[in-house]
Amino acid sequence: MSIKKTIGKLRLKLGGWKMINAYPELGNAVCIVAPHTAIKDFFIGWAFYWAQGINFRVMMKVEFFQYCGGILSWPLKKIGAIPVNRGHQNHLVEQMVEMFSHCENTHLIICPEGTRKKVKHWKKGFYVIAEGAHLPIAVGFIDYQKKLCSLEKVIYPSGDYDKDLAEIWDYYRSRKPMGKHPELFNLYDEYEKD
């Protein structure tokens, strides 16, 4: 067992976390994770991916890389974080599609809410990247109430975003994962309105 797997499993075990990964051999994929309500989500997800032995890249707002005078920039990039400047047109979708042509068994992790605050709509970038790179969308969650990290559903984009998104929402509604701050997750209410 690699040192990364050992560290990841130990980190989760010490925190009382359990794991479900129904697709350990999925290969390259875009992975969405919701609800995203706390920075701690990143560290739990990081441990999950190390424990599973899956390479990952994760999109993070550029401000994280600038904290402490940029001291965090190198270690964040080293573990797979990709800085995203959300306020500028930066051809990020094209860059991510290109990235996948040079890697294997790698998941690009995206929180479709785009922020830890409560939102009414998800950002569509995860779907556009998956379509452009011809990759499946792995659907994951971190449930603080059950202490469960899960990756147990995969969607293959059909080209009909609304249909595929409804299937993803149905999955989250059936599992009802509890975020660190559950009041910040609006998906269930939003779905009911539709």
Secondary structure, 3 states (H helix, E strand, C coil): CCHHHHHHHHHHHHHCCEEEECCCCCCCEEEEECCCCCCHHHHHHHHHHHHHCCEEEEEEECHHHHHHHHCCHHHHHHCCEEEECCCCCCCHHHHHHHHHCCCCCEEEEECCCCCCCCCCCCCCHHHHHHHHHCCCEEEEEEECCCCEEEEEEEECCCCCHHHHHHHHHHHHHHHCCCCCCHHHCCHHHHHHHC
